[in-house]
Amino acid sequence: MKKKFFTLAISLTSMIALACPTCEKAQPKIFRGITHGAGPDSNWDYLIIAFAALIVCYCTYITILRLIKPDEPDKLPIKNAFIN
């Protein structure tokens, strides 16, 4: 019970502490209210963030796909222990 309460308390306090009013004014419209600090310096920053997000999404997709349906005929790999 204490773990659930602690997790809930941490989640709620992190939502309150997203961005302060000073940082909110410095951010572009799409990041306003989400992050602290200075906003992106140029359009290249948006491109880098989008490319990194694509890599993360692709890696997550491949990881889930390989856990659900492994291509190996051998049943010895450790990942099959999670499936069984």
C-alpha positions in Angstrom: 0.0 0.0 0.0 2.9 2.4 0.8 4.5 1.7 -2.6 1.3 2.7 -4.4 0.8 5.8 -2.3 4.5 6.8 -2.9 4.2 6.3 -6.7 1.0 8.3 -6.8 2.5 11.1 -4.8 5.6 11.3 -7.0 3.5 11.2 -10.2 1.3 14.1 -9.0 4.2 16.3 -7.8 6.0 15.8 -11.1 3.0 17.0 -13.0 2.9 20.2 -10.9 6.6 20.9 -11.4 6.6 20.9 -15.2 7.5 24.5 -16.1 7.8 27.8 -14.2 6.3 31.0 -15.7 9.7 32.4 -16.6 10.7 29.4 -18.6 7.2 29.2 -20.1 7.7 32.6 -21.8 11.1 31.5 -23.3 9.7 28.4 -24.9 8.1 28.2 -28.3 4.4 27.6 -28.5 4.5 23.7 -28.8 6.8 23.3 -25.8 5.2 25.9 -23.6 4.4 24.6 -20.2 6.3 21.3 -20.6 10.0 22.0 -20.2 12.4 24.3 -18.3 15.2 26.3 -19.8 15.8 28.0 -23.1 13.9 26.8 -26.2 15.4 25.3 -29.3 18.0 27.5 -31.0 17.2 26.6 -34.6 15.0 24.3 -36.8 17.9 21.8 -36.8 17.0 21.1 -33.1 13.5 20.0 -34.1 15.0 17.8 -36.8 17.3 16.1 -34.3 14.5 15.5 -31.8 12.3 14.1 -34.5 15.1 11.8 -35.7 15.8 10.6 -32.2 12.1 9.9 -31.6 11.9 7.8 -34.7 14.9 5.8 -33.6 13.3 5.2 -30.2 10.0 4.2 -31.7 11.6 1.8 -34.2 13.8 0.1 -31.5 10.7 -0.3 -29.3 8.7 -1.8 -32.1 11.5 -4.3 -33.0 12.0 -5.2 -29.4 8.4 -6.0 -28.8 8.1 -7.8 -32.1 11.1 -10.1 -31.3 9.8 -10.8 -27.8 6.4 -11.8 -29.1 7.6 -13.8 -32.1 11.2 -14.8 -32.0 12.7 -15.9 -35.3 15.0 -18.5 -33.8 14.0 -22.2 -34.1 16.2 -23.0 -31.0 14.3 -22.9 -27.7 17.4 -22.3 -25.6 17.8 -18.4 -25.8 16.9 -16.6 -22.6 14.1 -14.5 -24.2 12.0 -17.7 -24.6 11.9 -18.0 -20.8 9.8 -14.8 -20.7 7.4 -16.1 -23.4 6.8 -19.4 -21.6 
